[in-house]
Amino acid sequence: MQVPISFMTVALFAVIAQAGFAAGLLAASPFNRVSNRFLALLMVAIALWVLDGFFRVSGLYGQNAELYFSPIYYSLGFGPLLYFYVRSLVNHGFRWWPRYWLHFGPVLLQAALYWWLRFQPYAVRLNFWQRVHRPVTYRLEFIGTWVSLMVYLFLSLRLLRHYSRWLEDNFSEVSRLRLRWLRWLLVLLGVVSVQWLAELVLREFFGLYYRYDYSTELLGVVVFVIGIVGLRQADMRAVHFAPGEPADEMVAAEMAPAAASEVTAFPEANAAAEVPVETGLPRLPESSAPATAPGPDPLIMERIRRALVDDQLYQNPTLTLAELSAHIGLPPRLISSTVNAGFGRSFNDLVNGYRVAEVQRRLAAPDARRFTLLGIAFESGFNSKTTFNRIFKQVTGVAPRDYQGGGG
């Protein structure tokens, strides 16, 4: 057999080779192990779809009819693999439950069909294609893949949206945990879904097969992006986002009475019950300051302020809500709700507000010129120049290099 050299054959072959290599690296990665294995399986599944396109554009199907039904399709697994990748990535404590196999029931049936066909004589495969696959199962597979991907894309995007809000309430440094690349990947898969819908219309209503099919090229771009960016994903072992798990509610309920007794036994903050807590924070822009909810406990607010300011926890560049909770001895959810309602900010905004206030204080000091701006930022709790510049401008309205200490 001969493979003609063209841009498309070389590109598809490169994508398939890169997918196999990257999937192996992901499967062997020492961190994000569970999520990386879901991603590796997704890459292999997409690479097999691309392999079918490679056989078509290279003319290998025409040269050897025995290759028909050789690539084993797992397209009904695209959506579930993507969704469980997201779930396990944002929750280091992710556990596999037997009920999750229900999500993979369709792809297991799809794989069983193709594996059975692969070992049948060519005459059986040809007869199946003409009498069953083209009129029935191909349509079910194609439409089912499209519906499945759309459903799991929606679930993944919704999960990421909730994760983003949770992240702001639990971490003071989120730049490497935002997963913005993953949102772009989901958007790209959405584009693939639109292409599939167009192909479905052209085939069903106009009888055009593969005439305007660009899904192979688009999936090639998807698997290429996954191979590059997925390997660079930050270690997520500190992230435990598991919304809606009953265990979380039970723990919160058990800790609430203890939290109440600890707060009432905190006499140093009695005065705070009568006057508002002085936070010492620069004001956020009006557009980004969330509305405050009534009824925050000033005793808890004062306890949080003392831990962050007097004990200087804000100088810990990777401070998390869990670490603050352990320091204070109060449940994380109680602290989070108090921060949101009492300080009118997320945990991330609160801690970074104290960091910005410290930078402003040090820039206004007589000896400020002895230190570099970035050195002051790092000593105030920031650990990234990019994050410092973004947050400082968000809080003060001006870039750090344009800020004049004492003048605001």
C-alpha positions as CSV (number, residue, x, y, z in Angstrom):
1,M,0.0,0.0,0.0
2,Q,1.1,3.5,-0.8
3,V,0.2,6.7,1.1
4,P,0.2,9.8,-1.0
5,I,2.1,12.7,0.6
6,S,-0.2,15.7,1.1
7,F,-0.7,18.3,3.8
8,M,-3.8,16.6,5.1
9,T,-2.3,13.1,5.3
10,V,0.9,14.5,7.1
11,A,-1.2,16.6,9.4
12,L,-3.6,13.8,10.4
13,F,-0.7,11.4,10.9
14,A,1.1,13.9,13.1
15,V,-2.0,14.5,15.2
16,I,-2.5,10.7,15.7
17,A,1.1,10.2,16.7
18,Q,1.0,13.2,19.0
19,A,-2.2,12.0,20.6
20,G,-0.7,8.6,21.3
21,F,2.5,10.0,22.8
22,A,0.7,12.6,24.9
23,A,-1.9,10.1,26.1
24,G,0.9,7.9,27.3
25,L,2.5,10.8,29.2
26,L,-0.8,11.7,30.8
27,A,-1.5,8.2,31.9
28,A,1.9,8.0,33.6
29,S,1.8,11.5,35.1
30,P,2.5,11.4,38.9
31,F,0.0,14.2,39.6
32,N,-3.7,14.7,38.8
33,R,-3.6,10.9,38.2
34,V,-7.3,10.1,38.0
35,S,-8.2,13.1,35.9
36,N,-5.2,12.7,33.5
37,R,-6.3,9.1,32.8
38,F,-9.7,10.3,31.8
39,L,-8.1,12.8,29.5
40,A,-5.8,10.2,28.1
41,L,-8.7,8.0,27.3
42,L,-10.5,10.9,25.6
43,M,-7.4,11.6,23.5
44,V,-7.2,8.0,22.4
45,A,-11.0,7.9,21.5
46,I,-10.7,11.1,19.5
47,A,-7.5,9.8,17.8
48,L,-9.3,6.7,16.6
49,W,-12.0,9.0,15.0
50,V,-9.1,10.9,13.3
51,L,-7.6,7.6,12.2
52,D,-10.7,6.9,10.2
53,G,-10.3,10.2,8.5
54,F,-6.7,9.4,7.8
55,F,-7.6,6.2,6.1
56,R,-10.1,8.0,3.9
57,V,-8.0,11.0,2.8
58,S,-4.9,8.7,2.2
59,G,-6.9,6.3,0.1
60,L,-6.0,3.3,2.2
61,Y,-9.6,2.2,2.4
62,G,-9.7,2.0,-1.4
63,Q,-6.4,0.1,-1.5
64,N,-7.4,-2.5,1.1
65,A,-11.1,-3.2,1.8
66,E,-10.1,-5.2,4.8
67,L,-9.4,-2.0,6.6
68,Y,-13.1,-1.2,6.8
69,F,-14.3,-1.0,10.4
70,S,-10.7,-1.2,11.6
71,P,-10.7,2.0,13.7
72,I,-12.9,1.1,16.7
73,Y,-15.2,4.0,17.3
74,Y,-15.7,5.3,20.9
75,S,-17.4,8.5,20.0
76,L,-20.3,8.0,22.5
77,G,-17.6,8.2,25.2
78,F,-16.4,11.7,24.2
79,G,-18.9,13.5,26.4
80,P,-18.7,11.2,29.5
81,L,-14.9,11.2,29.4
82,L,-14.8,15.0,29.2
83,Y,-17.3,15.4,32.0
84,F,-15.6,13.0,34.4
85,Y,-12.2,14.6,33.5
86,V,-13.6,17.9,34.7
87,R,-15.2,16.4,37.8
88,S,-12.1,14.6,38.9
89,L,-9.8,17.5,38.1
90,V,-11.7,20.0,40.4
91,N,-11.9,17.4,43.2
92,H,-8.7,15.6,44.2
93,G,-10.8,13.4,46.4
94,F,-12.9,12.1,43.5
95,R,-14.0,8.5,43.9
96,W,-15.4,6.2,41.3
97,W,-18.8,4.8,42.1
98,P,-20.4,1.8,40.3
99,R,-23.4,4.0,39.2
100,Y,-21.0,6.0,37.1
101,W,-20.8,3.1,34.7
102,L,-24.3,4.0,33.5
103,H,-22.7,7.1,31.7
104,F,-20.6,4.7,29.7
105,G,-23.3,2.2,28.8
106,P,-23.8,3.6,25.2
107,V,-20.1,3.6,24.4
108,L,-19.6,0.1,25.6
109,L,-22.4,-1.1,23.3
110,Q,-20.8,0.9,20.5
111,A,-17.4,-0.6,21.1
112,A,-18.8,-4.1,21.3
113,L,-20.4,-3.7,17.9
114,Y,-17.2,-2.5,16.2
115,W,-15.1,-5.2,17.9
116,W,-17.5,-7.8,16.6
117,L,-17.5,-6.4,13.1
118,R,-13.7,-6.1,13.1
119,F,-13.3,-9.9,13.2
120,Q,-16.0,-10.7,10.7
121,P,-15.2,-11.6,7.1
122,Y,-15.3,-8.7,4.6
123,A,-18.5,-10.0,3.1
124,V,-20.3,-9.8,6.4
125,R,-19.0,-6.3,7.1
126,L,-20.0,-5.1,3.6
127,N,-23.5,-6.6,4.1
128,F,-23.8,-5.0,7.5
129,W,-22.8,-1.6,6.1
130,Q,-25.3,-1.7,3.3
131,R,-28.3,-3.2,5.1
132,V,-27.9,-2.1,8.7
133,H,-25.2,0.5,9.4
134,R,-25.8,3.1,6.7
135,P,-29.6,3.2,7.0
136,V,-29.9,2.7,10.8
137,T,-26.9,2.3,13.2
138,Y,-24.8,5.0,11.6
139,R,-27.6,7.5,12.1
140,L,-28.1,6.4,15.7
141,E,-24.4,6.6,16.4
142,F,-23.9,10.0,14.8
143,I,-27.0,11.6,16.3
144,G,-26.3,9.9,19.6
145,T,-22.8,11.2,19.7
146,W,-24.0,14.7,19.0
147,V,-26.7,14.6,21.7
148,S,-24.3,13.1,24.2
149,L,-21.6,15.7,23.6
150,M,-24.1,18.6,23.9
151,V,-25.4,17.2,27.2
152,Y,-22.0,16.6,28.7
153,L,-20.7,19.9,27.4
154,F,-23.6,21.7,29.2
155,L,-22.9,19.7,32.4
156,S,-19.2,20.4,32.2
157,L,-19.6,24.2,31.6
158,R,-22.1,24.4,34.5
159,L,-19.7,22.6,36.8
160,L,-16.9,24.9,35.8
161,R,-19.1,27.9,36.5
162,H,-19.9,26.7,40.0
163,Y,-16.2,25.8,40.5
164,S,-15.1,29.4,39.6
165,R,-17.3,30.8,42.3
166,W,-16.2,28.2,44.8
167,L,-12.6,28.9,44.0
168,E,-12.9,32.6,44.9
169,D,-14.3,31.6,48.3
170,N,-11.6,29.1,49.1
171,F,-8.3,30.2,47.7
172,S,-6.3,33.4,47.9
173,E,-4.2,32.5,44.8
174,V,-6.2,31.2,41.9
175,S,-4.2,32.1,38.8
176,R,-3.1,28.5,38.2
177,L,-6.4,26.9,39.2
178,R,-8.8,28.9,37.1
179,L,-8.9,26.3,34.2
180,R,-9.5,28.9,31.6
181,W,-7.9,26.7,28.9
182,L,-10.5,24.1,29.7
183,R,-13.3,26.5,29.0
184,W,-11.8,27.3,25.6
185,L,-11.5,23.6,24.9
186,L,-15.2,23.2,25.7
187,V,-16.0,26.1,23.3
188,L,-13.9,24.4,20.6
189,L,-15.9,21.1,21.2
190,G,-19.0,23.2,20.9
191,V,-17.8,24.3,17.4
192,V,-17.4,20.6,16.5
193,S,-20.9,20.0,17.6
194,V,-22.2,22.8,15.3
195,Q,-20.2,21.2,12.4
196,W,-21.8,17.8,13.2
197,L,-25.2,19.4,13.2
198,A,-24.6,20.9,9.8
199,E,-23.3,17.6,8.5
200,L,-26.4,15.8,9.9
201,V,-28.7,18.3,8.0
202,L,-26.7,17.9,4.7
203,R,-26.8,14.1,4.9
204,E,-30.4,13.6,6.0
205,F,-32.0,16.3,3.8
206,F,-29.6,16.6,0.8
207,G,-28.0,13.1,0.7
208,L,-24.4,14.6,0.9
209,Y,-21.9,12.3,2.7
210,Y,-18.5,13.7,3.7
211,R,-18.9,16.5,1.1
212,Y,-18.7,19.3,3.7
213,D,-17.3,17.2,6.7
214,Y,-14.7,19.1,8.6
215,S,-15.2,17.4,11.9
216,T,-12.1,15.3,11.5
217,E,-9.9,18.4,11.1
218,L,-11.7,20.1,14.0
219,L,-11.2,17.1,16.2
220,G,-7.6,17.0,15.2
221,V,-7.2,20.5,16.5
222,V,-9.0,19.5,19.7
223,V,-6.7,16.5,20.4
224,F,-3.7,18.6,19.5
225,V,-4.7,21.3,22.0
226,I,-5.4,18.7,24.7
227,G,-2.0,17.1,24.2
228,I,-0.2,20.5,24.6
229,V,-2.2,22.2,27.4
230,G,-3.4,19.1,29.3
231,L,0.2,18.2,30.1
232,R,0.9,21.6,31.5
233,Q,-2.1,21.6,33.9
234,A,-1.1,22.7,37.4
235,D,-1.1,20.2,40.2
236,M,-4.7,20.2,41.6
237,R,-4.3,18.1,44.7
238,A,-5.3,21.0,47.0
239,V,-8.6,21.4,45.3
240,H,-11.6,19.5,46.7
241,F,-14.7,20.9,45.0
242,A,-17.5,18.4,45.4
243,P,-20.9,20.2,45.2
244,G,-24.0,18.5,46.5
245,E,-22.3,15.7,48.3
246,P,-24.3,14.7,51.4
247,A,-21.2,14.2,53.4
248,D,-20.4,17.9,53.2
249,E,-23.8,18.9,54.6
250,M,-23.4,16.4,57.5
251,V,-20.0,17.7,58.5
252,A,-21.2,21.3,58.4
253,A,-24.2,20.4,60.6
254,E,-22.0,18.6,63.1
255,M,-19.5,21.4,63.4
256,A,-22.1,24.2,63.7
257,P,-22.9,23.7,67.5
258,A,-19.2,23.6,68.3
259,A,-18.6,26.8,66.3
260,A,-21.4,28.6,68.1
261,S,-19.9,27.7,71.5
262,E,-16.4,28.8,70.4
263,V,-17.7,32.2,69.2
264,T,-19.6,32.9,72.5
265,A,-16.4,32.0,74.4
266,F,-14.4,34.7,72.6
267,P,-14.7,37.7,75.0
268,E,-12.0,39.8,73.3
269,A,-14.4,40.6,70.5
270,N,-17.4,41.7,72.7
271,A,-16.9,45.3,71.6
272,A,-17.3,44.2,68.0
273,A,-20.9,43.2,68.7
274,E,-21.8,46.9,69.1
275,V,-19.7,48.6,66.4
276,P,-18.7,47.6,62.9
277,V,-15.4,45.8,62.5
278,E,-12.7,48.0,61.0
279,T,-11.2,46.0,58.2
280,G,-8.5,48.3,57.1
281,L,-9.1,47.3,53.5
282,P,-9.1,49.5,50.4
283,R,-12.6,49.8,48.8
284,L,-13.3,47.6,45.8
285,P,-14.8,49.3,42.7
286,E,-18.5,49.6,43.1
287,S,-19.2,47.3,40.1
288,S,-17.2,44.4,41.6
289,A,-18.3,44.7,45.3
290,P,-21.1,42.1,45.9
291,A,-24.2,43.1,47.9
292,T,-23.8,42.4,51.6
293,A,-26.3,40.1,53.3
294,P,-27.8,41.1,56.7
295,G,-26.8,39.5,59.9
296,P,-23.1,38.8,59.9
297,D,-21.7,37.9,63.3
298,P,-19.3,40.7,64.3
299,L,-17.5,38.3,66.7
300,I,-16.6,36.0,63.9
301,M,-15.7,38.9,61.7
302,E,-13.3,40.2,64.3
303,R,-11.8,36.8,64.7
304,I,-11.2,36.5,61.0
305,R,-9.7,40.0,60.8
306,R,-7.3,39.3,63.7
307,A,-6.1,36.0,62.1
308,L,-5.5,37.7,58.8
309,V,-4.0,41.0,60.0
310,D,-2.6,40.6,63.5
311,D,-1.4,37.0,62.8
312,Q,-0.4,38.1,59.2
313,L,-1.9,35.1,57.5
314,Y,-2.5,37.2,54.4
315,Q,1.3,37.0,53.8
316,N,1.0,33.3,53.1
317,P,0.9,33.4,49.3
318,T,-1.0,30.2,49.0
319,L,-3.4,30.7,51.9
320,T,-6.6,28.7,51.6
321,L,-9.9,28.8,53.4
322,A,-9.1,25.4,55.0
323,E,-5.9,26.8,56.4
324,L,-7.7,29.8,57.9
325,S,-10.3,27.5,59.3
326,A,-7.7,25.4,61.0
327,H,-6.0,28.5,62.4
328,I,-9.2,30.0,63.8
329,G,-10.9,26.7,64.8
330,L,-14.2,27.4,63.0
331,P,-15.9,25.5,60.1
332,P,-14.9,26.6,56.6
333,R,-18.5,27.3,55.6
334,L,-19.2,29.5,58.6
335,I,-16.1,31.5,57.8
336,S,-17.0,31.7,54.1
337,S,-20.5,32.9,54.7
338,T,-19.3,35.5,57.2
339,V,-16.7,36.8,54.8
340,N,-19.3,37.1,52.0
341,A,-22.0,38.7,54.2
342,G,-19.8,40.7,56.6
343,F,-16.9,41.9,54.5
344,G,-18.9,42.0,51.3
345,R,-16.2,40.1,49.5
346,S,-15.1,36.7,48.5
347,F,-12.3,35.0,50.5
348,N,-9.9,35.7,47.5
349,D,-10.9,39.4,47.4
350,L,-10.6,39.8,51.2
351,V,-7.1,38.3,51.4
352,N,-5.8,40.1,48.4
353,G,-7.3,43.3,49.7
354,Y,-5.1,43.0,52.8
355,R,-2.1,42.3,50.5
356,V,-2.8,45.4,48.4
357,A,-3.3,47.5,51.6
358,E,0.1,46.3,52.8
359,V,1.8,47.2,49.5
360,Q,0.2,50.7,49.7
361,R,1.4,51.1,53.3
362,R,5.0,50.1,52.4
363,L,5.0,52.3,49.3
364,A,4.1,55.2,51.5
365,A,6.9,54.5,54.0
366,P,10.0,56.8,53.9
367,D,12.3,53.9,53.0
368,A,10.1,52.6,50.2
369,R,12.8,53.4,47.6
370,R,15.1,50.9,49.1
371,F,13.0,48.1,47.8
372,T,11.7,47.1,44.4
373,L,8.0,47.1,43.8
374,L,8.0,43.4,43.0
375,G,10.0,42.7,46.2
376,I,7.4,44.6,48.2
377,A,4.6,42.7,46.5
378,F,6.1,39.3,47.3
379,E,6.7,40.2,50.9
380,S,3.1,41.3,51.1
381,G,1.8,37.8,50.1
382,F,1.7,37.9,46.3
383,N,3.7,35.2,44.5
384,S,3.2,36.2,40.9
385,K,4.0,39.4,39.1
386,T,1.0,38.9,36.7
387,T,-1.4,38.3,39.6
388,F,-0.1,41.3,41.6
389,N,-0.5,43.7,38.7
390,R,-4.0,42.4,37.9
391,I,-5.3,42.6,41.5
392,F,-3.6,45.8,42.4
393,K,-5.2,47.6,39.4
394,Q,-8.5,45.9,40.2
395,V,-8.5,47.3,43.8
396,T,-6.9,50.7,43.3
397,G,-7.9,51.5,39.7
398,V,-4.3,52.1,38.6
399,A,-1.4,49.9,37.6
400,P,1.3,49.4,40.3
401,R,3.9,51.3,38.3
402,D,1.7,54.3,38.1
403,Y,0.7,54.3,41.8
404,Q,2.2,57.0,44.0
405,G,2.5,55.9,47.6
406,G,0.4,58.2,49.8
407,G,-1.4,59.8,46.9
408,G,-3.6,56.9,46.0
